[in-house]
Amino acid sequence: MTSHNFVTTDWLAAHLGEPGLGLIDASWHLPPTGRNGAAEFRAGHIPGAVFFDIDVIADTSSGLPHMLPDPVAFSSAMRKLGLGDGMHFVVYDAHGLFAAARVWWTLRAFGATDVKILVGGLPKWIAEGRPVEEGAAERQPRHFSARLDHSVVASLADVRQALASRAAQVVDARPAERFRGETPEPRAGLKSGHMPGSLNVPFVDIVENGKLKSGEALTATLTAHGVDLARPVITTCGSGVSAAILALAVEEAGGKLAGLYDGSWAEWGGRDDCAVATGPATIP
């Protein structure tokens, strides 16, 4: 699978070491797994990569998980990683396609124009017998001009307006059981269920073997879950990670992304002033 959002392992192997390549390991794991992306990076990563920690490069004062930082903080973090203006960014992760999509979206939100995701990620790279290196990564600092594009970020107010006006579809990437309110949320203190009027496209339905479904299969899956690709879409999930996979899918399928709800259910499900519905999606 290739598109303007992806590169293959063959392409990356041919361009490793080029000075304009900003290779990013975005590996992140759900807390219950007990896995640590930073530790796994030090144990083995694609040569030349740097580790982007979505829990550290974040607004840690918000009380919500891995929220976007402000542009000044993001610029500083990118500089320390040696990722700067004019670079060609390639993002991968240890699952094939998971948090790489979140970093893809984050870079674009802050003005990067050339951002790709490695098809199949680290698992495919390793399965092909390609080289890895150990230890921490060090690159020379580079200046990154961060300018937040608010059009790709949806706020709580934006989501409320979209649900009320139907100007955009709000599509939730959480598992169906959580969307329907049949299982508790993994984060304590959150209500179970979904935003009234939202749709559900579980991210596992659009990813196969660590890769995004492509072509007709992707379009058919989105359509089967009620998504109208002719209308704008706001994506959401538990904490803004799998919502980015869904945002990627909408774009790949030719749809119009109206924003990713950064607060997602971590914000909505923790507020008393946000209505919650249970059961399957119901659109008036």
N, C-alpha and C positions, 0 to 999 in steps of 0.2 A: 504494500500500500504506500503510495507516495502522493503528496499534495503540497500545497504551499505551506501547510502546517507541519509537515513531517520530512525527515530524512532517513535514509536506510543506513544499516550498519556498514555496508560497502562504501557509501558516501563518506561516513564519518572516518572510517579507517584510512581513506585516501586523503583526508584533510587534517588528521591529527597533527598537532604541533605547529600549525599555521598561526602566526601572531595575531591575526584578526578573529580567531575562533575563541568564543567564550563558552567552554563546556561546563555544564552544571549538573551535579548530582543532587536531585531534589528528594531523595528517599525519605519517606516519613511513614510511620506505622501507627495504627490505632493503639491507644494506651493499653487495652487489655492483652495485646500480643506480647508485651514485655520486650519487644525489639527496639533497638536504638539506632536510628539512621546515622548519626555521627560516628558511633563506634563501628558500624558496619562499613562506613566509608573508609575509615582508617585501616580496616582489615583488608580492603580491596576495592579499587575503583578504576574507572577507565583512565588511562594516562592523560594527565593534563587537566583533569576535572577539578573543580572546587565544590565544596559542600554548601548548599543553601538550606539553612534551617528555618522552616516556616514558623517555628515557635519562637525563634530568637529575632528574626527580621520581621518584626510585628509590633503592633501597638499593644504592648504588654500592660498598659494602664487601663484598658477598656473593660477588663473583667470578662472578656469573651475570647475564645481561642483563636490564635493566629490571624487576627484582624490586620488589614493593611496598615503599615506605619505611615507617618506623614512623609512628604517628599524629601525633607532634609535628612531624616533618619534613614530613608531608603538609599539616598545618594551616598551617605556615609558608609553604609553597609556594603554597597556595591564597590565603592572605592577600595575598601579593605580586602575584598575578594579579588581585586584586580580585574573587575568587569567594567568596561567603560564605553563611552560613546563610540559609535561606528563599528562595533564588533558584531559578528554573526553568532547569535546565541543558539546553542543546542542543549536541550534539557532531557534528562532521563531519570528513571528511578528503579528501585529494586524489585518492583512488582510488574514491570512492563509498561503499565499505564495506570497511574494513580495520582500521586502528588506532583508528578511532572506537569500535569495539566494545570494545577494550581499555580505553579511557578511560571508556566507559559502565560497564563492570564495576568499574573502580577507584573511581569516584565512589560507586557503590552499596556497594562493600565498606567504604567509610569513612563510611557513614551517610546519604548523600544519597538523598532519597526521590523527587525529581522530576527524572529524567534521561531525555532522549530523544535519538535519533539522527536526523539529517536524511536523509530518503530521497533517495538519489542523490548526496548529498554535494556537494562543490564542483564536480565536473564538470557535474552537472545544473543547479546554480545559474548557472554561467557560460553553459551552452548556452541557457538561457532569457533571456540578455541582462540579467541582474540585476547590480546594482552591486558593485564590489569596491573596496578601498582599499589603498594601499601603506604601507609603513613599519612601525615597531614599534608595539605597542599599549600604552597606559598607562591604567590604571583606578585609582580610589581604593582603597586597601587595605580589605578587609572580613574580618571574623572568620569562620572556618570551624571548627566543632567536629567534629574527626575522631574517630570511634569505630570501630575495626576490627571488622567482623562476621566472626568466624572461620568461620561456617557456610558462607560462600561461597568460602573459600580452602582448597584441599586441600594438605596437606603430603606429603612423601615417605612418611611413615608411614601417612597416610590412604590413599594410592594402593596401597601394599603390602597393607594390610588389605583394601581393596576387591577387589583381584585374588585374594587368598587366600580370602576368604569369599564372594565374589560378591554381597555386600550392595549393591554399586553397580557399574554398567558403567563401564569406563574407555574413553573414546572419543578417538581421536587424530585431529587435524585436518590433519596433515602430508600432502603429496602421497603417492600410493600407492607410487611407486617408492622413496621414502625409508622409508616404513613397512615395505615388504617387504625392505629392505636391499639394493636393487639399485643404488642410487646413493649416493655419499658425502654425509655431512652438510655443510652449508655452513660450519659452525663447526669449526675444527680441533680434533683431539683427542677427538672423539666417535665412539662405535661406531655402526655402521649396523644398522638393524633396528627392533624395537619391543618393548614390554613384553609378555611372554607373557600371553595371555588378554585383551589389549586389542582393541578394534574400531577400524576406520579409516573415517572420513568426511572425505575431503579437502575443505577449505573451498571449493575452487573448484567443487565439486559442489552447494553450497547457495547460491552467489552467482551472479546473472546480471545482466550489464550494470550492475555496481556496486550492485546491490540484493539483499537477501535474498529467496530464493524465498518464496512465501507459500502459505498454505492447503494444499490437497491435494498440491501439487507438493513442498512442503517436507516434509510428513509422509511422502510416498511415498519421497523420497530417503533420509531417515533410516532408514526401515523397510527399504529395499532393502539398506542397509549393515549390517543386523542389529541396529539399535538398537530396544529395547523401551521405548516411551515410558511404559509403565506402571511402569517401574522407575527408580530414581535413576541419574543420570549424573554422572560426573566427567569434565571435558574436559581435554585436554592437547594439546600441539603441539611446535614446536621451542623456543620461548622465551616462550610465554604470550600471544602476540598473536592468531593465528588461533584459538586455543582459546577466546578470548572471542567470536569470531564463532559458533563452534559452541555456546557457552553461550547466546548470544542465540537461536540457532535452536531449541535444545531448549526454551527458555522459550516462544518464539512458537508452537511446535507443541504446547504444553500439557504438556510433560514436566516432570520434577522435577530441578532442578540440585542436585547434592550437593557442588558445589565445582569450582573451576578450579585445576588443579595449576600453581602459579606457577613452580616450577622447571622443569617440563616436560622435554623431552628434553635440554636444555642441562645439567640436573642428572643425570637418570637415565642418559643415554648417556655421561656422563663419570665414572661411578663403577664401580669394580671389583666392588662388592658388589651390583650390580643386574643381574639376569639379562636377557639379550637374545635375542629370537627373530627369525628371518627368514622370508620367504615370506608368504603371505596369512594373514589372521586365522584362528585356530583356537580355538574355544571348546569346552572339555570338556563 
